Amino acid sequence: MVIPEITLYQIAKEKFGGKSAGEFVSAVKDTVDAKFKEKESIFLTKEDKTDIIKWMFIFWVGQLAAMLAIAKLIH
């Protein structure tokens, strides 16, 4: 256990007793770890940024082609 877990264990031990405090700390740690893993998918990696730039370029080219086609139809 690391310092925050030990501190939480000591506080919980006073309230719940030894075995229950250990189970409580384990449950809190598992919940926090699960939340962090859930949130990991939100952060972009370098590969994700590259993909975004690639798709932005493709859409810009498509938009430019559409605008040129409309301009050609008008004239």
N, C-alpha and C positions, 0 to 999 in steps of 0.2 A: 504494500500500500504506500501511496505517496502522502505528503503532508496534508493536503485538503481532505483526503479520504480518512486519514487517521483522526483529524480534528472532527470530521463528521461522525466517525465511529464513536469517539469519546462522548460527544453530545448525545448521540442516539443511545449509547450504552446507559447513560444516566436516566433516560426516559423509558427505554424499552427493555433493558437487560442485555446481556452479552450476545446470546445467539440471535435474538431478534434484531439487534443492532447490526450485526454482521450481514444478515439477510437484507436489511434495509439499505445499507451502504452498497451492497452488490446490486440491488434493484435500481438504485439511483444511478450507479455507474453504468449499468447496462442501458438504461434509458438515455442517458447523456450521450453515450457512444453511438447509439442508434440514431439519435437526432443529428449528430455530427456527420454520420455516414449519409443520412438523408440529404443534408445540406451540401455535401461535397459535389453533388451533381449540378448544383447551381453555378459553381465557379467554372470559368472558362479556362481551357488549356491553350497552349500555343497552337495546337492542331485545330482546335475549334475556331480560333481567331482567323487562321488561314482559310478555313472553309467559309467563314462568313465573308471575308474579303473576296474570295473567288466568286461566290454567289452574288455579291453586290455588283461586281464587275459584269457578270453575265446579265443581270437585270438592267444595269445602266446601258449596256450595248443594245439590249432589246428595246428599251425605252427610246434610245436615240434612233434606232431603225424605224420605230413606229412614228416618231415625230417627223422624220425625214419623209416617210411615205405620206403622211398627212399633208405636209408642206408641198410635196410634189403634186398631190391631188388638187390642192387649192390653186396652184399656179398653172 
